[in-house]
Amino acid sequence: MLESRKVLKVVSSLVIGLSLVGIGSNAAQATSFTAPKLGVAEDVPTNPSIKKGDKIFVIVKDTKNQRVAVYTKNAKKIKKTVKMGSTFTAKAVKKVNHKKIVRINKKQWLNSKDVVKN
């Protein structure tokens, strides 16, 4: 019984000693590591601005209602709607009441948040 305790103490102290040596070598290795230099990121606009003559595509964020509201030239909503997936050519673009709207035909305008450049 005494011998088993001595063997247990020797083995446990050996394990503790080796683990401390392992930790010290990993820490020394981590401090000597140098990170690679990264290149400069390119500036790419996530939502390019829509201009007159651009092809636009209607998108919908609400999946239940697959339609987008149509506005007047004064950015007032009207009863008409446009289906998701429709494509148009932007006739004009203007900002009214802090809303950017895009003209799709003579009297109909769409909110720029509802369309993307095709």
Buried (B, 14 or more C-beta within 10 A) or exposed (E): EEEEEEEEEEEEEEEEEEEEEEEEEEEEEEEEEEEEEEEEEEEEEEEEEBEEEBEBEBEBEEEEEEBBBBBBBEBEEEEEBBEBEBEBBBBEBEEBEEEBBBBBEEEBBBBBEBBEBE
